[in-house]
Amino acid sequence: MTKTVVITGANRGIGLSFSSLYSKSGNTVYAVCRSASPELKALGVNIIEGVDVTREEGINKLVAALKGIKIDLLINNAGILRNEILGQINTSTIRQQFETNALAPLLVTEALIGNFAKPAKAAVITSRMGSVADNTSGGRYGYRMSKAALNIASVSLAHDLKPKEVSVAILHPGLVGTEMIGGVGDITPDQAAERLAQRIEELNLTNSGTFWHSNGEVLPW
């Protein structure tokens, strides 16, 4: 059965791989981005361009573009990575990461509540760097803080969306060789998308709100 899939941050990296994967599977894909890349345009999916998910007008544009469309799967993938060092804390980059990594996925999901089919799924692409128990190296203050905030917001979404038959997956992709981390990683974006899609396939209302590694491991908070 074909599904309608909405993916943010779809112009490159894991978002682009998600768009390709779900499109090749015969699904209707709405790829959301600020500026479409040539690679995204080549996929032939529905592109919703000019959407900055950190701005109210961007979310309003997304809502307008999806008016009347029922969503089977929403993937909140858009994110940024900056680096703050103790003694040189940059409050500007920390705020940027909070707005993009934590607040935007919450607001996008809230704005699209009326679009969800019954049942439906929402996935947030987070990071194990947002795990308090897993933090053994310190640093990366804004990224860690923003992902921890995203994780707890996603657990709340899992509870609040359950009566609407929307299940929520909280997903760490692994160390992926994307442009965001300089192209060095253990797996490719295509491999990450395939593994994450399997976790999403396994998602249901009984395991909603679980924090998963893309390899299937349940991660500590």
Secondary structure, DSSP 8 states (H G I E B T S, - for coil): ---EEEEESTTSHHHHHHHHHHHHTT-EEEEE-SS--HHHHTTT-EEE-S--TTSHHHHHHHHHHTTT--EEEEEE--------BTTB--HHHHHHHIIIIIIHHHHHHHHTGGGEEEEEEEEEE--GGG-STT--S---HHHHHHHHHHHHHHHHHHHHHGGGTEEEEEEE--SB--GGGTT--SB-HHHHHHHHHHHHHH--TTTTT-EEETTS-B---
